[in-house]
């Protein structure tokens, strides 16, 4: 068996270096996070006062302390109502919401636009739409068995004319019918909602 000369270096076997893919993913992730934070400064900083930042987590903490429980209860209520609506097959469509909004604007009188009304109330259009959708959903759930006759409407107008805003006969009857429905819903709402909460499994962490 031939032995290589002593002055010849032994053949080296090339070793393929393995790059750690976990490190690569970490670098890419950090770069993406940095770009996201730079593009959306409000995710970190809510404001800067004399060079000192008001951190977003500070703002969120204060908001949660002051309004968190109230806001959470409102969100829980909306989810309970939406869940009950799904169970009973109650569905709202944009046309119904729009029609109700138009009724509200007409009922207020004064020739104000919806945008002006929302500005006075401090509401955005999406918030207003959500409130109207919730209101109509509750009306469908609780008012499905209520039958309002023309005689009921006429009697209501006769006894409550001073409280009604509309002047034209058609809009006056629409307003009266809605007032009768609202009164009926107002009586049924709290007991019905308490029953929903008792049946639901609600875990609060705030």
C-alpha positions as CSV (number, residue, x, y, z in Angstrom):
1,X,0.0,0.0,0.0
2,X,1.5,3.3,-1.1
3,X,2.2,5.9,1.6
4,X,2.1,9.6,0.6
5,X,5.4,11.4,1.0
6,X,5.9,13.1,4.3
7,X,6.3,16.6,2.7
8,X,2.9,16.3,1.1
9,X,-0.1,17.7,3.1
10,X,-2.9,15.2,3.6
11,X,-6.0,15.8,1.5
12,X,-8.5,18.0,3.4
13,X,-12.2,17.1,3.3
14,X,-14.3,20.3,2.7
15,X,-16.8,20.9,5.5
16,X,-20.0,22.5,4.4
17,X,-21.0,25.3,6.9
18,X,-24.6,25.2,8.1
19,X,-26.3,28.6,8.6
20,X,-28.6,28.7,11.6
21,X,-32.0,29.4,10.1
22,X,-33.5,30.3,13.5
23,X,-31.1,33.3,13.6
24,X,-32.1,34.3,10.1
25,X,-35.8,34.2,11.0
26,X,-35.1,36.2,14.1
27,X,-33.3,38.9,12.1
28,X,-36.0,39.1,9.5
29,X,-38.6,39.3,12.2
30,X,-36.9,42.1,14.0
31,X,-36.4,44.1,10.8
32,X,-40.1,43.7,10.0
33,X,-41.1,44.7,13.5
34,X,-38.8,47.8,13.4
35,X,-40.3,48.8,10.0
36,X,-43.8,48.4,11.3
37,X,-43.1,50.5,14.4
38,X,-41.5,53.2,12.4
39,X,-44.5,53.3,10.0
40,X,-47.0,53.3,12.9
41,X,-45.5,55.4,15.7
42,X,-48.7,55.4,17.6
43,X,-48.1,51.7,18.4
44,X,-45.4,52.9,20.8
45,X,-45.8,56.6,21.4
46,X,-49.2,58.4,21.8
47,X,-47.7,61.9,22.1
48,X,-44.5,63.8,22.8
49,X,-44.6,66.6,25.4
50,X,-41.5,68.8,25.6
51,X,-39.4,65.9,24.3
52,X,-40.9,63.4,26.7
53,X,-43.0,60.6,25.2
54,X,-46.5,59.6,26.4
55,X,-46.2,55.9,25.7
56,X,-49.2,54.1,24.2
57,X,-49.2,51.5,27.0
58,X,-49.6,54.4,29.5
59,X,-52.6,55.7,27.6
60,X,-54.1,52.2,27.3
61,X,-53.7,51.7,31.0
62,X,-55.4,55.0,32.0
63,X,-58.2,54.3,29.5
64,X,-58.7,50.8,30.9
65,X,-58.8,52.2,34.5
66,X,-61.2,54.9,33.8
67,X,-63.5,53.4,31.1
68,X,-62.5,49.8,30.8
69,X,-65.2,48.1,32.8
70,X,-68.0,50.3,31.3
71,X,-66.7,49.7,27.8
72,X,-66.3,45.9,28.5
73,X,-69.8,45.6,29.7
74,X,-71.1,47.3,26.6
75,X,-69.1,45.0,24.4
76,X,-70.4,42.0,26.3
77,X,-74.0,43.2,25.9
78,X,-73.5,43.6,22.1
79,X,-72.1,40.1,21.8
80,X,-75.0,38.6,23.9
81,X,-77.6,40.3,21.7
82,X,-75.8,39.3,18.5
83,X,-75.6,35.7,19.7
84,X,-79.3,35.6,20.5
85,X,-80.1,37.2,17.1
86,X,-78.1,34.4,15.4
87,X,-80.0,31.8,17.4
88,X,-83.3,33.2,16.4
89,X,-82.4,33.9,12.8
90,X,-82.7,37.7,13.1
91,X,-80.6,39.5,10.4
92,X,-80.2,43.2,9.8
93,X,-79.5,44.6,6.4
94,X,-78.0,48.1,5.5
95,X,-81.3,49.3,4.0
96,X,-83.1,48.9,7.3
97,X,-80.4,50.7,9.1
98,X,-80.3,53.5,6.6
99,X,-84.1,53.9,6.7
100,X,-84.1,54.1,10.5
101,X,-81.4,56.7,10.4
102,X,-83.4,58.8,7.9
103,X,-86.4,58.5,10.3
104,X,-84.3,59.8,13.2
105,X,-83.1,62.8,11.2
106,X,-86.6,63.7,10.0
107,X,-88.0,63.2,13.5
108,X,-85.5,65.7,15.0
109,X,-86.6,68.4,12.6
110,X,-84.7,71.6,12.2
111,X,-83.3,70.7,8.8
112,X,-80.1,69.3,10.2
113,X,-78.0,66.8,8.3
114,X,-76.9,63.5,9.8
115,X,-73.3,64.7,9.8
116,X,-74.3,67.8,11.8
117,X,-76.2,65.6,14.3
118,X,-73.3,63.2,14.7
119,X,-70.9,66.1,15.3
120,X,-73.1,67.4,18.1
121,X,-73.4,64.0,19.6
122,X,-69.7,63.3,19.3
123,X,-70.2,60.1,17.3
124,X,-68.6,58.7,14.2
125,X,-70.8,57.3,11.4
126,X,-69.6,53.8,12.1
127,X,-70.5,54.1,15.8
128,X,-73.9,55.5,14.9
129,X,-74.5,52.7,12.5
130,X,-73.6,50.1,15.1
131,X,-75.9,51.7,17.7
132,X,-78.8,51.7,15.2
133,X,-78.1,48.1,14.2
134,X,-78.1,47.1,17.8
135,X,-81.4,49.0,18.5
136,X,-83.1,47.4,15.5
137,X,-81.9,44.0,16.4
138,X,-83.4,44.3,19.9
139,X,-86.6,45.6,18.4
140,X,-86.9,42.6,16.1
141,X,-86.1,40.2,18.9
142,X,-88.5,41.7,21.5
143,X,-91.2,43.2,19.2
144,X,-91.9,40.3,16.9
145,X,-95.1,39.4,18.8
146,X,-96.3,43.0,19.2
147,X,-99.1,44.1,16.8
148,X,-99.6,47.8,16.6
149,X,-103.0,48.7,15.0
150,X,-104.0,52.0,13.3
151,X,-106.3,52.6,16.3
152,X,-103.3,52.3,18.6
153,X,-101.4,54.9,16.6
154,X,-104.4,57.3,16.4
155,X,-105.0,57.0,20.2
156,X,-101.3,57.7,20.9
157,X,-101.3,60.8,18.7
158,X,-104.4,62.1,20.4
159,X,-103.0,61.7,23.9
160,X,-99.3,62.5,23.2
161,X,-99.5,65.1,20.3
162,X,-97.4,67.7,22.3
163,X,-94.5,65.3,22.6
164,X,-94.3,64.5,18.9
165,X,-92.1,66.4,16.5
166,X,-93.4,65.5,13.0
167,X,-96.1,67.7,11.4
168,X,-97.0,65.7,8.3
169,X,-99.6,63.0,8.8
170,X,-97.5,60.2,7.4
171,X,-94.4,61.0,9.3
172,X,-96.5,61.7,12.4
173,X,-98.0,58.2,12.3
174,X,-94.5,56.7,11.8
175,X,-93.2,58.6,14.8
176,X,-96.1,57.5,16.9
177,X,-95.8,53.9,15.9
178,X,-92.1,54.0,16.7
179,X,-92.8,55.6,20.1
180,X,-95.3,52.8,20.9
181,X,-92.7,50.2,20.0
182,X,-90.0,52.0,22.0
183,X,-92.2,52.0,25.1
184,X,-93.0,48.3,24.7
185,X,-89.3,47.4,24.2
186,X,-88.4,49.6,27.2
187,X,-90.6,47.5,29.5
188,X,-89.3,44.2,28.2
189,X,-85.7,44.9,27.7
190,X,-84.2,44.7,31.2
191,X,-85.8,41.4,32.3
192,X,-85.0,39.9,28.9
193,X,-81.4,41.0,29.0
194,X,-80.9,39.8,32.6
195,X,-82.1,36.4,31.5
196,X,-79.6,36.4,28.7
197,X,-76.7,37.2,31.1
198,X,-77.8,34.5,33.5
199,X,-77.8,31.8,30.8
200,X,-74.5,32.9,29.2
201,X,-71.0,31.8,30.4
202,X,-69.1,35.1,30.9
203,X,-65.5,35.3,32.1
204,X,-64.2,38.7,33.0
205,X,-60.5,39.5,33.4
206,X,-60.7,43.2,33.9
